[in-house]
Amino acid sequence: MGKRNRWREDRRREAERRISAVLEASSRTDAHPAAPECFADFKPELREKIASLRGYALRAPEDWRCRIKSRSQERRFIDLVRFTFARFRVAAHLEQAWIEECDDDFVDKLIPPDRRAGRRKGAPDLRRWYLAAAQGGSLYRQEASTYLSRQETHHFLTAPREIASMRQAFWYAVARAHCDRVDVALRIARCKVSSYSIASTFWKEVARFFARNPLAGDGMDDLADFLFTAKRDDPAFTLKGRTLAVLRRRMDEWHRALRRKQAVGGGAWTGSPLPDVDYESGSRDKRAIWRIRQIRTGKELFAEGMRMHHCVAGYKPQCMSGDISIWSMTCEFPIGRMHKGVTMEVTREGRIVQCRGFANRLPQANEVATVKRWAGDHGMTWASLEG
């Protein structure tokens, strides 16, 4: 019995060894597919990229035979591209346009491109930029003038090897055209500015500002966050005439405001049972709508303080305890255009104890009339007609 058991065990081990050998061979085959040796060996989608621009070919792609040792399909495809189209070697980031789409929608806007959207209809085909450069044409005249100046185009073409993508090359070129230091331009190409579209007028202005006022990479990122918020909140915001010191002060104020928001912005409360109201005034041609709304969350309270430039956010504890309620009054005049009005503090007993406008100004005559109307309609008193 012992010999028979050993014989069975040996057969089982031999079977396992053969199965393992087959699986290992299969794994090696899957991990290292055959490298392309001629045009027909490439994937159909890669061959289509060549075929779609065959009219620019200097040599027939079918005549290509592999000339490099690397077995990487991407590297061999770039070698095919050079063979088919190029008279001159160009920077690696331009060749990358044949491998993957540049994640830029080329739209002049404040927010970053949607990286998931794919290539936008009407966006430039950056393979044509490669063709212009590799065949000795004028990249600026043929393709780039919509997005780059002549000097920026030159720096785009001569970007250093550290530039890893077409997107970084764009921002390196914009920065390098406005400073003499390659290291500064490289920092700008790698900071948050490079996450925006190269077609964005505002972010080009920011990149040029950073080129003239060099900062560390994290300093650029912090300032870029502030500049995004400033431009979003005020579309007329510009860097023209501003200094780095002034922008840093404003950024510090913004950071303090964010910390206050974090401290104040949470929480919600029931508030006063009084309803929100709308009042109309004026004739048909000069009609105005006064809107009075109660603030019931920390987020709304903080936003009101920021919008009106006063310290109402500090009243959150009294609001949450129910001792007071805070109300915001705005005016729509003409219809479709909103104006800041006043912020009011009302006690639990129904007394209006504060009524202040932007930067704590006193209420104007038409605001006083509307607040008095509101108070009369709901049985409230105004502690001081002067606010």
C-alpha positions in Angstrom: 0.0 0.0 0.0 2.8 2.4 0.7 4.4 2.1 -2.7 1.0 2.6 -4.4 0.3 5.7 -2.4 3.7 7.2 -3.2 3.1 6.4 -6.9 -0.3 8.3 -6.8 1.3 11.2 -5.0 4.0 11.5 -7.6 1.5 11.4 -10.4 -0.5 14.2 -8.7 2.5 16.4 -8.3 3.6 15.9 -11.9 0.1 16.9 -13.0 0.2 20.1 -10.9 3.7 20.9 -12.3 2.4 20.7 -15.9 -0.6 22.8 -15.1 1.6 25.5 -13.4 3.9 25.5 -16.4 1.0 26.0 -18.9 -0.4 28.9 -16.7 3.0 30.5 -16.4 3.6 30.4 -20.2 0.1 31.8 -20.8 0.8 34.6 -18.3 4.0 35.5 -20.0 2.3 35.7 -23.3 -0.5 37.9 -22.0 1.9 40.3 -20.2 4.2 40.6 -23.2 2.3 40.6 -26.4 4.2 40.6 -29.7 5.7 44.0 -30.4 4.7 45.5 -33.8 7.2 45.0 -36.6 5.3 46.7 -39.4 2.3 49.0 -40.0 -0.2 46.2 -40.1 0.8 44.9 -36.6 -0.5 48.0 -34.8 -3.9 48.2 -33.3 -6.7 49.4 -35.6 -7.2 52.6 -33.6 -3.5 53.5 -34.0 -3.5 52.7 -37.7 -6.6 55.0 -38.1 -4.7 57.9 -36.5 -2.1 57.6 -39.3 -4.6 57.0 -42.0 -6.7 60.1 -41.1 -3.7 62.3 -41.9 -2.2 60.3 -44.7 -2.4 63.4 -47.0 0.5 64.9 -45.0 2.7 61.7 -45.2 6.2 62.0 -46.5 6.6 58.2 -46.7 4.1 55.4 -46.9 3.5 54.0 -43.4 3.4 50.5 -45.0 7.1 50.9 -45.7 8.0 51.3 -42.0 10.0 48.5 -40.4 10.9 48.7 -36.7 14.2 50.5 -36.2 14.3 50.6 -32.3 15.1 48.0 -29.7 12.3 48.9 -27.3 9.3 46.5 -27.4 6.9 49.2 -26.2 4.0 49.6 -28.6 3.8 53.3 -27.8 7.5 53.9 -28.6 7.3 51.9 -31.8 4.2 53.8 -32.8 6.0 57.1 -32.3 8.8 55.7 -34.4 6.2 55.0 -37.1 4.9 58.5 -36.9 8.4 60.0 -37.3 9.1 57.7 -40.3 5.8 58.6 -41.9 5.6 62.4 -41.3 8.7 64.0 -39.9 11.5 65.8 -41.5 12.8 67.1 -38.2 12.7 65.8 -34.6 10.5 67.7 -32.2 9.9 67.8 -28.5 8.5 64.7 -26.8 5.3 66.5 -25.6 4.4 67.2 -29.2 4.8 63.6 -30.1 2.6 62.7 -27.2 -0.4 64.2 -29.1 -0.4 60.9 -31.2 -0.7 58.8 -28.1 -3.4 60.6 -26.0 -5.7 63.6 -26.3 -4.7 66.7 -24.4 -7.1 67.2 -21.5 -8.0 70.7 -22.4 -11.3 71.9 -23.9 -9.7 75.1 -25.3 -12.6 77.3 -24.0 -12.1 80.7 -22.5 -13.7 80.3 -19.1 -12.9 80.5 -15.4 -13.4 76.9 -14.3 -11.2 73.9 -15.2 -12.0 71.8 -18.3 -14.1 68.7 -17.7 -11.5 66.0 -18.1 -14.1 63.3 -18.6 -15.8 65.0 -21.6 -13.3 64.0 -24.2 -12.3 66.1 -27.1 -14.6 69.1 -27.7 -15.9 69.7 -31.2 -14.0 72.6 -32.7 -10.9 72.0 -30.4 -7.6 72.0 -32.3 -6.2 68.7 -33.5 -2.7 68.8 -31.8 -1.4 66.2 -34.2 -1.5 69.0 -36.8 0.7 71.0 -34.5 3.1 68.1 -34.6 3.0 68.0 -38.4 3.6 71.8 -38.7 6.7 71.6 -36.5 8.1 68.2 -37.7 7.8 69.3 -41.4 9.5 72.6 -40.9 6.4 74.9 -41.2 5.5 77.9 -39.1 3.6 76.5 -36.1 2.5 80.0 -35.1 1.0 80.9 -38.5 -0.4 77.5 -39.2 -1.9 76.5 -35.9 -0.9 78.2 -32.7 -1.8 81.9 -33.2 -5.2 81.6 -31.6 -3.7 80.5 -28.3 -0.1 81.6 -28.1 2.0 84.6 -29.1 5.0 84.2 -31.4 7.3 84.2 -28.4 5.2 81.8 -26.5 5.1 79.5 -29.5 8.9 79.5 -29.6 9.1 78.4 -26.0 6.4 75.8 -26.5 8.5 74.2 -29.2 11.7 74.3 -27.1 10.2 73.3 -23.7 12.7 71.3 -21.7 12.6 67.5 -21.2 11.1 68.0 -17.7 7.8 69.0 -19.3 5.7 65.9 -19.1 2.6 66.7 -21.2 1.2 69.0 -23.8 -0.8 70.9 -21.1 2.3 71.6 -19.1 4.1 72.7 -22.3 1.4 75.3 -22.9 1.7 76.9 -19.5 5.5 76.7 -19.5 5.5 78.7 -22.8 3.2 81.4 -21.4 5.3 81.8 -18.3 8.7 81.5 -20.0 7.8 84.3 -22.5 7.5 86.7 -19.5 10.5 85.7 -17.4 14.1 84.7 -18.0 14.2 81.8 -15.5 13.4 78.3 -16.7 12.9 77.1 -13.1 10.2 79.7 -12.5 8.4 78.7 -15.7 8.6 75.1 -14.8 7.0 75.8 -11.4 4.2 77.6 -13.1 3.7 74.8 -15.5 3.3 72.4 -12.5 1.1 74.5 -10.3 -2.7 74.8 -10.1 -2.8 77.3 -13.0 -2.0 74.5 -15.4 -5.2 72.7 -14.5 -7.1 75.4 -16.4 -7.6 75.8 -20.1 -4.8 77.5 -22.1 -7.6 79.5 -23.8 -8.6 81.2 -20.5 -7.8 84.9 -20.7 -7.9 85.3 -16.9 -5.6 82.3 -16.1 -3.0 83.5 -18.7 -3.0 86.8 -16.9 -2.4 84.9 -13.7 0.5 82.9 -15.2 2.1 86.0 -16.5 1.7 87.7 -13.1 3.4 84.7 -11.4 6.2 84.9 -14.0 6.9 88.5 -13.1 6.4 87.8 -9.3 8.0 84.4 -8.6 6.7 82.3 -5.7 7.3 78.8 -4.4 5.0 76.2 -5.9 2.7 76.0 -2.8 2.5 79.8 -2.7 1.3 79.9 -6.3 -1.3 77.2 -5.5 -2.6 79.2 -2.5 -2.8 82.4 -4.4 -4.5 80.6 -7.4 -7.3 79.4 -5.0 -7.9 82.9 -3.8 -7.8 84.4 -7.3 -10.4 81.8 -8.5 -12.7 82.9 -5.7 -12.2 86.6 -6.3 -12.9 86.2 -10.0 -15.9 84.0 -9.5 -17.4 86.4 -7.0 -16.6 89.5 -9.1 -16.3 88.9 -12.9 -14.8 92.3 -13.3 -11.8 91.4 -11.0 -8.5 91.8 -12.8 -4.8 91.7 -11.8 -4.1 94.9 -13.7 -2.4 97.4 -11.4 -2.2 95.0 -8.4 1.0 94.1 -6.6 1.9 90.8 -5.0 1.9 92.4 -1.5 -1.7 93.6 -2.0 -2.9 90.3 -3.3 -1.2 88.5 -0.4 -3.0 90.8 2.1 -6.3 90.1 0.4 -5.6 86.4 0.4 -4.8 86.5 4.1 -8.2 88.2 4.7 -9.9 85.5 2.6 -8.2 82.8 4.7 -9.4 84.5 7.9 -12.9 84.6 6.5 -12.7 80.9 5.6 -11.7 80.2 9.2 -14.6 82.3 10.5 -16.9 80.4 8.1 -15.7 77.1 9.4 -16.4 78.3 12.9 -19.8 80.0 12.1 -21.0 78.2 9.1 -22.5 75.1 10.7 -25.8 74.7 12.5 -29.4 75.6 11.9 -32.3 76.9 14.0 -36.0 77.2 14.0 -36.1 80.9 14.3 -39.1 83.2 14.4 -42.5 82.0 13.3 -43.0 85.1 11.3 -43.2 84.4 7.5 -41.0 85.7 4.8 -42.7 88.5 2.8 -42.5 90.5 -0.4 -43.7 94.1 -0.8 -44.1 95.9 -4.1 -43.7 99.7 -4.5 -43.7 102.2 -7.3 -45.6 102.5 -10.6 -45.7 99.9 -13.3 -42.7 101.4 -15.1 -40.7 101.9 -11.9 -41.9 98.9 -9.9 -39.6 97.6 -7.1 -40.0 94.4 -5.1 -38.7 94.4 -1.5 -38.0 90.9 -0.2 -37.6 90.2 3.5 -36.2 86.7 4.4 -35.3 85.2 7.7 -31.8 83.6 8.1 -31.9 80.2 9.7 -28.5 78.6 9.2 -24.9 79.4 10.1 -24.0 79.2 6.4 -26.6 81.9 5.4 -25.6 84.0 8.4 -21.9 84.0 7.4 -22.8 84.8 3.8 -24.9 87.7 4.9 -22.0 89.1 6.9 -19.6 88.7 4.0 -22.1 90.2 1.5 -22.9 93.2 3.7 -19.5 93.7 5.2 -20.6 93.7 8.9 -20.4 91.4 11.9 -23.8 89.7 11.9 -22.1 86.3 11.8 -21.2 86.8 15.5 -24.9 86.6 16.4 -25.1 82.9 15.8 -25.3 81.8 19.5 -28.3 84.2 20.1 -30.0 82.9 17.0 -29.6 79.3 18.0 -30.9 80.0 21.5 -34.0 81.7 20.1 -33.3 85.1 21.8 -33.2 86.9 18.4 -33.9 86.3 14.7 -31.9 87.8 11.8 -33.6 89.1 8.7 -32.2 90.2 5.3 -34.1 92.7 3.1 -33.1 93.1 -0.5 -34.6 95.2 -3.3 -35.2 94.1 -6.9 -35.2 97.2 -9.1 -35.5 97.2 -12.0 -37.1 93.8 -12.2 -34.3 91.2 -12.6 -31.6 93.3 -10.9 -31.0 92.7 -7.2 -29.6 95.3 -4.8 -28.3 95.0 -1.2 -30.7 96.3 1.3 -30.4 96.0 5.1 -29.9 93.3 7.8 -32.3 93.4 10.8 -32.1 92.0 14.3 -35.4 91.2 15.9 -35.8 90.1 19.5 -38.0 87.3 20.8 -40.5 89.9 21.9 -40.8 91.4 18.4 -38.6 94.5 18.7 -36.4 95.5 15.8 -33.2 96.5 17.6 -30.8 96.8 14.7 -31.3 97.8 11.0 -28.1 98.3 9.1 -27.0 98.3 5.4 -23.7 97.7 3.7 -20.7 98.3 6.0 -23.1 99.2 8.8 -24.5 102.3 7.1 -27.9 103.6 8.3 -31.0 102.7 6.4 -32.2 104.9 3.6 -35.6 106.5 3.5 -37.2 103.9 1.2 -35.8 101.1 3.4 -37.1 102.8 6.5 -40.6 103.0 4.9 -40.5 99.3 4.0 -39.3 98.1 7.4 -42.0 100.2 9.2 -44.6 98.7 6.9 -43.3 95.2 7.8 -43.2 96.0 11.5 -46.8 97.3 11.4 -48.1 94.3 9.5 -46.8 91.9 12.2 -47.2 93.8 15.4 -43.5 94.6 15.9 -41.8 97.8 17.2 -38.7 99.5 16.0 -36.5 100.5 18.9 -34.8 103.3 17.0 -36.1 104.8 13.8 -32.5 105.8 13.0 -31.4 102.1 13.0 
